């Protein structure tokens, strides 16, 4: 996929991964679309919406609000 992002915090990509679910681990991550900076990457014991919301709130406190968010419509989060 080729696209242009005008600057930092213009677009964040977020997703979750359940490949380690049999061992009780869930990976949540978010990357800035312009700089490719890892906004957050966390290995958690659950995939509850409040867990992801807390990760997002902590990231916003550090980096500021993104203009847009992009995620898939998967069932992981």
PDB file of N, CA, C and O in Angstrom, chain B, residues numbered from 101:
ATOM      1  N   UNK B 101       0.849  -1.173   0.000  1.00  0.00           N
ATOM      2  CA  UNK B 101       0.000   0.000   0.000  1.00  0.00           C
ATOM      3  C   UNK B 101       0.893   1.235   0.000  1.00  0.00           C
ATOM      4  O   UNK B 101       1.832   1.339   0.790  1.00  0.00           O
ATOM      5  N   UNK B 102       0.594   2.143  -0.874  1.00  0.00           N
ATOM      6  CA  UNK B 102       1.324   3.404  -0.946  1.00  0.00           C
ATOM      7  C   UNK B 102       0.351   4.526  -0.617  1.00  0.00           C
ATOM      8  O   UNK B 102      -0.726   4.618  -1.206  1.00  0.00           O
ATOM      9  N   UNK B 103       0.729   5.361   0.309  1.00  0.00           N
ATOM     10  CA  UNK B 103      -0.095   6.509   0.673  1.00  0.00           C
ATOM     11  C   UNK B 103       0.806   7.560   1.290  1.00  0.00           C
ATOM     12  O   UNK B 103       1.933   7.268   1.688  1.00  0.00           O
ATOM     13  N   UNK B 104       0.316   8.757   1.366  1.00  0.00           N
ATOM     14  CA  UNK B 104       1.083   9.855   1.945  1.00  0.00           C
ATOM     15  C   UNK B 104       0.365  10.360   3.180  1.00  0.00           C
ATOM     16  O   UNK B 104      -0.854  10.531   3.191  1.00  0.00           O
ATOM     17  N   UNK B 105       1.140  10.592   4.208  1.00  0.00           N
ATOM     18  CA  UNK B 105       0.629  11.155   5.455  1.00  0.00           C
ATOM     19  C   UNK B 105       1.332  12.492   5.637  1.00  0.00           C
ATOM     20  O   UNK B 105       2.558  12.565   5.550  1.00  0.00           O
ATOM     21  N   UNK B 106       0.576  13.537   5.886  1.00  0.00           N
ATOM     22  CA  UNK B 106       1.133  14.898   5.871  1.00  0.00           C
ATOM     23  C   UNK B 106       2.106  15.202   6.994  1.00  0.00           C
ATOM     24  O   UNK B 106       2.949  16.087   6.842  1.00  0.00           O
ATOM     25  N   UNK B 107       2.021  14.506   8.108  1.00  0.00           N
ATOM     26  CA  UNK B 107       2.948  14.769   9.200  1.00  0.00           C
ATOM     27  C   UNK B 107       2.683  13.871  10.394  1.00  0.00           C
ATOM     28  O   UNK B 107       1.747  13.072  10.396  1.00  0.00           O
ATOM     29  N   UNK B 108       3.512  14.014  11.394  1.00  0.00           N
ATOM     30  CA  UNK B 108       3.341  13.229  12.617  1.00  0.00           C
ATOM     31  C   UNK B 108       1.993  13.528  13.254  1.00  0.00           C
ATOM     32  O   UNK B 108       1.515  14.662  13.214  1.00  0.00           O
ATOM     33  N   UNK B 109       1.395  12.525  13.830  1.00  0.00           N
ATOM     34  CA  UNK B 109       0.083  12.589  14.480  1.00  0.00           C
ATOM     35  C   UNK B 109      -1.068  12.814  13.501  1.00  0.00           C
ATOM     36  O   UNK B 109      -2.196  13.052  13.931  1.00  0.00           O
ATOM     37  N   UNK B 110      -0.809  12.744  12.208  1.00  0.00           N
ATOM     38  CA  UNK B 110      -1.892  12.868  11.235  1.00  0.00           C
ATOM     39  C   UNK B 110      -2.662  11.555  11.126  1.00  0.00           C
ATOM     40  O   UNK B 110      -3.869  11.560  10.881  1.00  0.00           O
ATOM     41  N   UNK B 111      -1.967  10.426  11.306  1.00  0.00           N
ATOM     42  CA  UNK B 111      -2.610   9.117  11.187  1.00  0.00           C
ATOM     43  C   UNK B 111      -1.866   8.096  12.036  1.00  0.00           C
ATOM     44  O   UNK B 111      -0.660   7.906  11.880  1.00  0.00           O
ATOM     45  N   UNK B 112      -2.585   7.449  12.925  1.00  0.00           N
ATOM     46  CA  UNK B 112      -2.035   6.347  13.708  1.00  0.00           C
ATOM     47  C   UNK B 112      -2.694   5.054  13.251  1.00  0.00           C
ATOM     48  O   UNK B 112      -3.898   5.015  12.997  1.00  0.00           O
ATOM     49  N   UNK B 113      -1.897   4.001  13.150  1.00  0.00           N
ATOM     50  CA  UNK B 113      -2.395   2.667  12.815  1.00  0.00           C
ATOM     51  C   UNK B 113      -2.372   1.829  14.090  1.00  0.00           C
ATOM     52  O   UNK B 113      -1.360   1.789  14.791  1.00  0.00           O
ATOM     53  N   UNK B 114      -3.472   1.166  14.389  1.00  0.00           N
ATOM     54  CA  UNK B 114      -3.490   0.323  15.586  1.00  0.00           C
ATOM     55  C   UNK B 114      -4.063  -1.051  15.262  1.00  0.00           C
ATOM     56  O   UNK B 114      -4.885  -1.199  14.358  1.00  0.00           O
ATOM     57  N   UNK B 115      -3.615  -2.052  16.015  1.00  0.00           N
ATOM     58  CA  UNK B 115      -4.089  -3.416  15.809  1.00  0.00           C
ATOM     59  C   UNK B 115      -3.748  -4.249  17.035  1.00  0.00           C
ATOM     60  O   UNK B 115      -2.971  -3.840  17.897  1.00  0.00           O
ATOM     61  N   UNK B 116      -4.347  -5.415  17.084  1.00  0.00           N
ATOM     62  CA  UNK B 116      -4.075  -6.379  18.135  1.00  0.00           C
ATOM     63  C   UNK B 116      -3.724  -7.717  17.514  1.00  0.00           C
ATOM     64  O   UNK B 116      -4.051  -7.974  16.356  1.00  0.00           O
ATOM     65  N   UNK B 117      -3.061  -8.566  18.280  1.00  0.00           N
ATOM     66  CA  UNK B 117      -2.659  -9.876  17.788  1.00  0.00           C
ATOM     67  C   UNK B 117      -2.926 -10.915  18.868  1.00  0.00           C
ATOM     68  O   UNK B 117      -2.627 -10.701  20.043  1.00  0.00           O
ATOM     69  N   UNK B 118      -3.489 -12.036  18.457  1.00  0.00           N
ATOM     70  CA  UNK B 118      -3.844 -13.101  19.404  1.00  0.00           C
ATOM     71  C   UNK B 118      -3.048 -14.385  19.203  1.00  0.00           C
ATOM     72  O   UNK B 118      -3.448 -15.430  19.716  1.00  0.00           O
ATOM     73  N   UNK B 119      -1.949 -14.342  18.482  1.00  0.00           N
ATOM     74  CA  UNK B 119      -1.197 -15.566  18.212  1.00  0.00           C
ATOM     75  C   UNK B 119      -0.657 -16.230  19.483  1.00  0.00           C
ATOM     76  O   UNK B 119      -0.431 -17.440  19.506  1.00  0.00           O
ATOM     77  N   UNK B 120      -0.453 -15.446  20.526  1.00  0.00           N
ATOM     78  CA  UNK B 120       0.056 -15.997  21.789  1.00  0.00           C
ATOM     79  C   UNK B 120      -1.064 -16.279  22.784  1.00  0.00           C
ATOM     80  O   UNK B 120      -0.806 -16.512  23.965  1.00  0.00           O
ATOM     81  N   UNK B 121      -2.287 -16.257  22.317  1.00  0.00           N
ATOM     82  CA  UNK B 121      -3.454 -16.485  23.182  1.00  0.00           C
ATOM     83  C   UNK B 121      -3.394 -17.802  23.960  1.00  0.00           C
ATOM     84  O   UNK B 121      -3.780 -17.821  25.129  1.00  0.00           O
ATOM     85  N   UNK B 122      -2.923 -18.912  23.360  1.00  0.00           N
ATOM     86  CA  UNK B 122      -2.861 -20.161  24.130  1.00  0.00           C
ATOM     87  C   UNK B 122      -2.034 -20.053  25.408  1.00  0.00           C
ATOM     88  O   UNK B 122      -2.231 -20.830  26.342  1.00  0.00           O
ATOM     89  N   UNK B 123      -1.124 -19.107  25.453  1.00  0.00           N
ATOM     90  CA  UNK B 123      -0.281 -18.909  26.631  1.00  0.00           C
ATOM     91  C   UNK B 123      -0.757 -17.738  27.486  1.00  0.00           C
ATOM     92  O   UNK B 123      -0.109 -17.385  28.471  1.00  0.00           O
ATOM     93  N   UNK B 124      -1.878 -17.138  27.116  1.00  0.00           N
ATOM     94  CA  UNK B 124      -2.459 -16.057  27.909  1.00  0.00           C
ATOM     95  C   UNK B 124      -1.924 -14.670  27.609  1.00  0.00           C
ATOM     96  O   UNK B 124      -2.022 -13.776  28.449  1.00  0.00           O
ATOM     97  N   UNK B 125      -1.356 -14.473  26.418  1.00  0.00           N
ATOM     98  CA  UNK B 125      -0.790 -13.178  26.049  1.00  0.00           C
ATOM     99  C   UNK B 125      -1.518 -12.587  24.845  1.00  0.00           C
ATOM    100  O   UNK B 125      -1.884 -13.306  23.916  1.00  0.00           O
ATOM    101  N   UNK B 126      -1.721 -11.287  24.871  1.00  0.00           N
ATOM    102  CA  UNK B 126      -2.322 -10.541  23.766  1.00  0.00           C
ATOM    103  C   UNK B 126      -1.426  -9.338  23.494  1.00  0.00           C
ATOM    104  O   UNK B 126      -1.031  -8.634  24.424  1.00  0.00           O
ATOM    105  N   UNK B 127      -1.106  -9.102  22.239  1.00  0.00           N
ATOM    106  CA  UNK B 127      -0.227  -7.998  21.867  1.00  0.00           C
ATOM    107  C   UNK B 127      -1.071  -6.872  21.264  1.00  0.00           C
ATOM    108  O   UNK B 127      -1.888  -7.109  20.374  1.00  0.00           O
ATOM    109  N   UNK B 128      -0.869  -5.659  21.750  1.00  0.00           N
ATOM    110  CA  UNK B 128      -1.565  -4.470  21.253  1.00  0.00           C
ATOM    111  C   UNK B 128      -0.506  -3.476  20.794  1.00  0.00           C
ATOM    112  O   UNK B 128       0.477  -3.235  21.496  1.00  0.00           O
ATOM    113  N   UNK B 129      -0.713  -2.898  19.604  1.00  0.00           N
ATOM    114  CA  UNK B 129       0.278  -1.965  19.094  1.00  0.00           C
ATOM    115  C   UNK B 129      -0.317  -0.830  18.294  1.00  0.00           C
ATOM    116  O   UNK B 129      -1.426  -0.927  17.769  1.00  0.00           O
ATOM    117  N   UNK B 130       0.446   0.254  18.211  1.00  0.00           N
ATOM    118  CA  UNK B 130       0.032   1.441  17.463  1.00  0.00           C
ATOM    119  C   UNK B 130       1.293   2.111  16.907  1.00  0.00           C
ATOM    120  O   UNK B 130       2.293   2.259  17.610  1.00  0.00           O
ATOM    121  N   UNK B 131       1.227   2.516  15.626  1.00  0.00           N
ATOM    122  CA  UNK B 131       2.370   3.123  14.947  1.00  0.00           C
ATOM    123  C   UNK B 131       1.927   4.416  14.267  1.00  0.00           C
ATOM    124  O   UNK B 131       0.835   4.485  13.703  1.00  0.00           O
ATOM    125  N   UNK B 132       2.776   5.436  14.324  1.00  0.00           N
ATOM    126  CA  UNK B 132       2.500   6.682  13.609  1.00  0.00           C
ATOM    127  C   UNK B 132       2.734   6.451  12.117  1.00  0.00           C
ATOM    128  O   UNK B 132       3.790   5.956  11.724  1.00  0.00           O
ATOM    129  N   UNK B 133       1.759   6.805  11.289  1.00  0.00           N
ATOM    130  CA  UNK B 133       1.840   6.548   9.857  1.00  0.00           C
ATOM    131  C   UNK B 133       2.874   7.373   9.119  1.00  0.00           C
ATOM    132  O   UNK B 133       3.322   6.967   8.046  1.00  0.00           O
ATOM    133  N   UNK B 134       3.264   8.502   9.648  1.00  0.00           N
ATOM    134  CA  UNK B 134       4.246   9.370   8.978  1.00  0.00           C
ATOM    135  C   UNK B 134       5.677   8.985   9.354  1.00  0.00           C
ATOM    136  O   UNK B 134       6.504   8.722   8.480  1.00  0.00           O
ATOM    137  N   UNK B 135       5.961   8.953  10.632  1.00  0.00           N
ATOM    138  CA  UNK B 135       7.330   8.722  11.101  1.00  0.00           C
ATOM    139  C   UNK B 135       7.641   7.254  11.354  1.00  0.00           C
ATOM    140  O   UNK B 135       8.805   6.883  11.505  1.00  0.00           O
ATOM    141  N   UNK B 136       6.604   6.411  11.400  1.00  0.00           N
ATOM    142  CA  UNK B 136       6.722   4.981  11.738  1.00  0.00           C
ATOM    143  C   UNK B 136       7.172   4.767  13.183  1.00  0.00           C
ATOM    144  O   UNK B 136       7.641   3.689  13.547  1.00  0.00           O
ATOM    145  N   UNK B 137       7.024   5.796  13.986  1.00  0.00           N
ATOM    146  CA  UNK B 137       7.340   5.702  15.408  1.00  0.00           C
ATOM    147  C   UNK B 137       6.356   4.755  16.080  1.00  0.00           C
ATOM    148  O   UNK B 137       5.151   4.838  15.843  1.00  0.00           O
ATOM    149  N   UNK B 138       6.858   3.866  16.907  1.00  0.00           N
ATOM    150  CA  UNK B 138       5.976   2.987  17.672  1.00  0.00           C
ATOM    151  C   UNK B 138       5.364   3.821  18.788  1.00  0.00           C
ATOM    152  O   UNK B 138       6.064   4.263  19.699  1.00  0.00           O
ATOM    153  N   UNK B 139       4.063   4.031  18.714  1.00  0.00           N
ATOM    154  CA  UNK B 139       3.356   4.823  19.713  1.00  0.00           C
ATOM    155  C   UNK B 139       3.189   3.998  20.981  1.00  0.00           C
ATOM    156  O   UNK B 139       3.486   4.471  22.078  1.00  0.00           O
ATOM    157  N   UNK B 140       2.719   2.778  20.834  1.00  0.00           N
ATOM    158  CA  UNK B 140       2.719   1.824  21.939  1.00  0.00           C
ATOM    159  C   UNK B 140       2.779   0.414  21.397  1.00  0.00           C
ATOM    160  O   UNK B 140       2.270   0.129  20.312  1.00  0.00           O
ATOM    161  N   UNK B 141       3.399  -0.458  22.150  1.00  0.00           N
ATOM    162  CA  UNK B 141       3.467  -1.879  21.851  1.00  0.00           C
ATOM    163  C   UNK B 141       3.485  -2.577  23.196  1.00  0.00           C
ATOM    164  O   UNK B 141       4.442  -2.457  23.961  1.00  0.00           O
ATOM    165  N   UNK B 142       2.417  -3.309  23.476  1.00  0.00           N
ATOM    166  CA  UNK B 142       2.283  -3.894  24.807  1.00  0.00           C
ATOM    167  C   UNK B 142       1.818  -5.334  24.722  1.00  0.00           C
ATOM    168  O   UNK B 142       0.986  -5.687  23.887  1.00  0.00           O
ATOM    169  N   UNK B 143       2.359  -6.146  25.586  1.00  0.00           N
ATOM    170  CA  UNK B 143       1.917  -7.525  25.747  1.00  0.00           C
ATOM    171  C   UNK B 143       1.094  -7.562  27.031  1.00  0.00           C
ATOM    172  O   UNK B 143       1.604  -7.285  28.117  1.00  0.00           O
ATOM    173  N   UNK B 144      -0.186  -7.906  26.891  1.00  0.00           N
ATOM    174  CA  UNK B 144      -1.119  -7.854  28.019  1.00  0.00           C
ATOM    175  C   UNK B 144      -1.729  -9.225  28.278  1.00  0.00           C
ATOM    176  O   UNK B 144      -1.594 -10.141  27.467  1.00  0.00           O
ATOM    177  N   UNK B 145      -2.389  -9.350  29.398  1.00  0.00           N
ATOM    178  CA  UNK B 145      -3.034 -10.614  29.765  1.00  0.00           C
ATOM    179  C   UNK B 145      -4.476 -10.695  29.287  1.00  0.00           C
ATOM    180  O   UNK B 145      -5.150 -11.694  29.536  1.00  0.00           O
ATOM    181  N   UNK B 146      -4.966  -9.651  28.599  1.00  0.00           N
ATOM    182  CA  UNK B 146      -6.351  -9.659  28.107  1.00  0.00           C
ATOM    183  C   UNK B 146      -6.476  -8.747  26.896  1.00  0.00           C
ATOM    184  O   UNK B 146      -5.538  -8.037  26.534  1.00  0.00           O
ATOM    185  N   UNK B 147      -7.647  -8.779  26.279  1.00  0.00           N
ATOM    186  CA  UNK B 147      -7.918  -7.908  25.131  1.00  0.00           C
ATOM    187  C   UNK B 147      -9.156  -7.046  25.375  1.00  0.00           C
ATOM    188  O   UNK B 147      -9.851  -6.658  24.436  1.00  0.00           O
ATOM    189  N   UNK B 148      -9.415  -6.760  26.623  1.00  0.00           N
ATOM    190  CA  UNK B 148     -10.576  -5.935  26.973  1.00  0.00           C
ATOM    191  C   UNK B 148     -10.434  -4.522  26.416  1.00  0.00           C
ATOM    192  O   UNK B 148      -9.331  -3.995  26.270  1.00  0.00           O
ATOM    193  N   UNK B 149     -11.578  -3.932  26.111  1.00  0.00           N
ATOM    194  CA  UNK B 149     -11.553  -2.581  25.532  1.00  0.00           C
ATOM    195  C   UNK B 149     -10.920  -1.570  26.472  1.00  0.00           C
ATOM    196  O   UNK B 149     -10.280  -0.626  26.011  1.00  0.00           O
ATOM    197  N   UNK B 150     -11.080  -1.742  27.775  1.00  0.00           N
ATOM    198  CA  UNK B 150     -10.476  -0.800  28.725  1.00  0.00           C
ATOM    199  C   UNK B 150      -8.952  -0.914  28.736  1.00  0.00           C
ATOM    200  O   UNK B 150      -8.259   0.075  28.975  1.00  0.00           O
ATOM    201  N   UNK B 151      -8.432  -2.097  28.482  1.00  0.00           N
ATOM    202  CA  UNK B 151      -6.987  -2.270  28.398  1.00  0.00           C
ATOM    203  C   UNK B 151      -6.435  -1.462  27.232  1.00  0.00           C
ATOM    204  O   UNK B 151      -5.452  -0.734  27.374  1.00  0.00           O
ATOM    205  N   UNK B 152      -7.082  -1.599  26.077  1.00  0.00           N
ATOM    206  CA  UNK B 152      -6.652  -0.863  24.887  1.00  0.00           C
ATOM    207  C   UNK B 152      -6.886   0.638  25.072  1.00  0.00           C
ATOM    208  O   UNK B 152      -6.054   1.450  24.665  1.00  0.00           O
ATOM    209  N   UNK B 153      -8.000   1.005  25.677  1.00  0.00           N
ATOM    210  CA  UNK B 153      -8.295   2.421  25.927  1.00  0.00           C
ATOM    211  C   UNK B 153      -7.239   3.047  26.839  1.00  0.00           C
ATOM    212  O   UNK B 153      -6.832   4.188  26.620  1.00  0.00           O
ATOM    213  N   UNK B 154      -6.798   2.318  27.848  1.00  0.00           N
ATOM    214  CA  UNK B 154      -5.761   2.836  28.752  1.00  0.00           C
ATOM    215  C   UNK B 154      -4.434   3.031  28.020  1.00  0.00           C
ATOM    216  O   UNK B 154      -3.731   4.013  28.257  1.00  0.00           O
ATOM    217  N   UNK B 155      -4.092   2.090  27.125  1.00  0.00           N
ATOM    218  CA  UNK B 155      -2.877   2.241  26.325  1.00  0.00           C
ATOM    219  C   UNK B 155      -2.976   3.485  25.443  1.00  0.00           C
ATOM    220  O   UNK B 155      -2.020   4.253  25.329  1.00  0.00           O
ATOM    221  N   UNK B 156      -4.137   3.674  24.824  1.00  0.00           N
ATOM    222  CA  UNK B 156      -4.352   4.831  23.955  1.00  0.00           C
ATOM    223  C   UNK B 156      -4.282   6.135  24.751  1.00  0.00           C
ATOM    224  O   UNK B 156      -3.644   7.092  24.312  1.00  0.00           O
ATOM    225  N   UNK B 157      -4.926   6.181  25.903  1.00  0.00           N
ATOM    226  CA  UNK B 157      -4.914   7.398  26.725  1.00  0.00           C
ATOM    227  C   UNK B 157      -3.501   7.756  27.171  1.00  0.00           C
ATOM    228  O   UNK B 157      -3.131   8.931  27.187  1.00  0.00           O
ATOM    229  N   UNK B 158      -2.718   6.756  27.531  1.00  0.00           N
ATOM    230  CA  UNK B 158      -1.332   7.011  27.931  1.00  0.00           C
ATOM    231  C   UNK B 158      -0.519   7.548  26.746  1.00  0.00           C
ATOM    232  O   UNK B 158       0.320   8.432  26.918  1.00  0.00           O
ATOM    233  N   UNK B 159      -0.767   7.017  25.554  1.00  0.00           N
ATOM    234  CA  UNK B 159      -0.062   7.488  24.359  1.00  0.00           C
ATOM    235  C   UNK B 159      -0.444   8.925  24.022  1.00  0.00           C
ATOM    236  O   UNK B 159       0.413   9.726  23.647  1.00  0.00           O
ATOM    237  N   UNK B 160      -1.718   9.252  24.153  1.00  0.00           N
ATOM    238  CA  UNK B 160      -2.178  10.621  23.885  1.00  0.00           C
ATOM    239  C   UNK B 160      -1.545  11.599  24.873  1.00  0.00           C
ATOM    240  O   UNK B 160      -1.212  12.725  24.504  1.00  0.00           O
ATOM    241  N   UNK B 161      -1.378  11.178  26.117  1.00  0.00           N
ATOM    242  CA  UNK B 161      -0.749  12.040  27.121  1.00  0.00           C
ATOM    243  C   UNK B 161       0.702  12.358  26.750  1.00  0.00           C
ATOM    244  O   UNK B 161       1.207  13.432  27.079  1.00  0.00           O
ATOM    245  N   UNK B 162       1.366  11.430  26.069  1.00  0.00           N
ATOM    246  CA  UNK B 162       2.768  11.634  25.688  1.00  0.00           C
ATOM    247  C   UNK B 162       2.893  12.337  24.333  1.00  0.00           C
ATOM    248  O   UNK B 162       3.662  13.288  24.197  1.00  0.00           O
ATOM    249  N   UNK B 163       2.139  11.870  23.332  1.00  0.00           N
ATOM    250  CA  UNK B 163       2.319  12.326  21.948  1.00  0.00           C
ATOM    251  C   UNK B 163       1.266  13.318  21.463  1.00  0.00           C
ATOM    252  O   UNK B 163       1.442  13.925  20.407  1.00  0.00           O
ATOM    253  N   UNK B 164       0.194  13.495  22.195  1.00  0.00           N
ATOM    254  CA  UNK B 164      -0.902  14.346  21.741  1.00  0.00           C
ATOM    255  C   UNK B 164      -1.913  13.549  20.926  1.00  0.00           C
ATOM    256  O   UNK B 164      -1.697  12.378  20.614  1.00  0.00           O
ATOM    257  N   UNK B 165      -3.024  14.208  20.586  1.00  0.00           N
ATOM    258  CA  UNK B 165      -4.106  13.537  19.856  1.00  0.00           C
ATOM    259  C   UNK B 165      -3.752  13.350  18.385  1.00  0.00           C
ATOM    260  O   UNK B 165      -3.241  14.276  17.756  1.00  0.00           O
ATOM    261  N   UNK B 166      -4.015  12.169  17.825  1.00  0.00           N
ATOM    262  CA  UNK B 166      -3.854  11.997  16.381  1.00  0.00           C
ATOM    263  C   UNK B 166      -5.054  12.605  15.655  1.00  0.00           C
ATOM    264  O   UNK B 166      -6.148  12.683  16.215  1.00  0.00           O
ATOM    265  N   UNK B 167      -4.852  13.028  14.428  1.00  0.00           N
ATOM    266  CA  UNK B 167      -5.976  13.536  13.634  1.00  0.00           C
ATOM    267  C   UNK B 167      -6.920  12.409  13.242  1.00  0.00           C
ATOM    268  O   UNK B 167      -8.140  12.573  13.241  1.00  0.00           O
ATOM    269  N   UNK B 168      -6.331  11.254  12.907  1.00  0.00           N
ATOM    270  CA  UNK B 168      -7.123  10.095  12.492  1.00  0.00           C
ATOM    271  C   UNK B 168      -6.500   8.821  13.032  1.00  0.00           C
ATOM    272  O   UNK B 168      -5.313   8.776  13.352  1.00  0.00           O
ATOM    273  N   UNK B 169      -7.333   7.778  13.128  1.00  0.00           N
ATOM    274  CA  UNK B 169      -6.884   6.440  13.520  1.00  0.00           C
ATOM    275  C   UNK B 169      -7.283   5.479  12.413  1.00  0.00           C
ATOM    276  O   UNK B 169      -8.329   5.643  11.786  1.00  0.00           O
ATOM    277  N   UNK B 170      -6.449   4.479  12.174  1.00  0.00           N
ATOM    278  CA  UNK B 170      -6.784   3.451  11.198  1.00  0.00           C
ATOM    279  C   UNK B 170      -6.584   2.092  11.847  1.00  0.00           C
ATOM    280  O   UNK B 170      -5.541   1.820  12.442  1.00  0.00           O
ATOM    281  N   UNK B 171      -7.584   1.253  11.728  1.00  0.00           N
ATOM    282  CA  UNK B 171      -7.513  -0.114  12.215  1.00  0.00           C
ATOM    283  C   UNK B 171      -8.316  -1.005  11.296  1.00  0.00           C
ATOM    284  O   UNK B 171      -9.056  -0.522  10.439  1.00  0.00           O
ATOM    285  N   UNK B 172      -8.170  -2.296  11.473  1.00  0.00           N
ATOM    286  CA  UNK B 172      -8.971  -3.205  10.664  1.00  0.00           C
ATOM    287  C   UNK B 172     -10.281  -3.505  11.383  1.00  0.00           C
ATOM    288  O   UNK B 172     -10.490  -3.084  12.521  1.00  0.00           O
ATOM    289  N   UNK B 173     -11.146  -4.225  10.713  1.00  0.00           N
ATOM    290  CA  UNK B 173     -12.432  -4.579  11.313  1.00  0.00           C
ATOM    291  C   UNK B 173     -12.397  -6.009  11.836  1.00  0.00           C
ATOM    292  O   UNK B 173     -13.409  -6.708  11.816  1.00  0.00           O
ATOM    293  N   UNK B 174     -11.228  -6.440  12.304  1.00  0.00           N
ATOM    294  CA  UNK B 174     -11.074  -7.791  12.823  1.00  0.00           C
ATOM    295  C   UNK B 174     -11.775  -7.966  14.156  1.00  0.00           C
ATOM    296  O   UNK B 174     -12.332  -7.020  14.713  1.00  0.00           O
ATOM    297  N   UNK B 175     -11.740  -9.178  14.652  1.00  0.00           N
ATOM    298  CA  UNK B 175     -12.407  -9.499  15.916  1.00  0.00           C
ATOM    299  C   UNK B 175     -11.445  -9.486  17.093  1.00  0.00           C
ATOM    300  O   UNK B 175     -11.851  -9.766  18.221  1.00  0.00           O
ATOM    301  N   UNK B 176     -10.180  -9.166  16.852  1.00  0.00           N
ATOM    302  CA  UNK B 176      -9.202  -9.217  17.933  1.00  0.00           C
ATOM    303  C   UNK B 176      -9.423  -8.128  18.971  1.00  0.00           C
ATOM    304  O   UNK B 176      -9.214  -8.377  20.159  1.00  0.00           O
ATOM    305  N   UNK B 177      -9.831  -6.947  18.576  1.00  0.00           N
ATOM    306  CA  UNK B 177     -10.107  -5.851  19.519  1.00  0.00           C
ATOM    307  C   UNK B 177     -11.390  -5.191  19.126  1.00  0.00           C
ATOM    308  O   UNK B 177     -11.821  -4.241  19.780  1.00  0.00           O
TER     309      UNK B 177
END
